[in-house]
Amino acid sequence: MIVVLAAGRLRERQYQLAAQKRNEASQKQDYYQQTARYFERQTELAKQYDSWNEKLTDRGGQLEKTRKAERLIIRRNKLRNLLKKEEETYRREIEELEARKKRRDNASLEVLREKLKERRLEQDLYLPSTCRRVRSYFLDPKRPGSSNSASGSILSSNLSECLYLKDSTNFQRGKGAEDTKSDRRKGAWRTRTSDPTKVSMRFSTEIKPVN
């Protein structure tokens, strides 16, 4: 019984202490609010009084002009910083776009080079040696030991070399054909002259008896 009474008194004492603390906190809050409102009222009155004093003392409006100038300077600095940031972001975006474009161009050039190599390999497989020789000349028309000249001389030299190659190949082919024809004629003459009876008959018909 004594223990229960002691526990009840202890709880009541704790409740009273908590209520007292809450009351003190609320009183402090009310005091702070009242003081804040008082200072707000006083500052409003002070501003009004200062405006009256400014109007009386500064009839030309110099203080207002200086304040406007200060506000304009602050605004100008803010706008300048904002413009600087925008320019930096714009330049960064342009650089990124240019880098992407260069990558695409390099990739397309590599693809074109690979296609050109494949085309040349196919032409090397299917074209004859003379065509390859002419093509190689037109791809690299420079001769060893020759200096750079005008475009007209280079073009004329290219055409003359091409015609020379064409004539040389035709000449070789024509020469081979003429050689084969002459060989055939010689062979036919040898076959005709190899039979002695035919030769004697031919001479007997040609020689007439003398009276």
Secondary structure by P-SEA (a helix, b strand, c coil): caaaaaaaaaaaaaaaaaaaaaaaaaaaaaaaaaaaaaaaaaaaaaaaaaaaaaaaacccaaaaaaaaaaaaaaaaaaaaaaaaaaaaaaaaaaaaaaaaaaaaaaaaaaaaaaaaaaaaaaaaacccaaaaaaaaaaacccccccccccaaaaaaaaaaaaaaaaaaaaaaaaaaaaaaaaaaaaaaaaaaaccaaaaaaaaaaaccccc
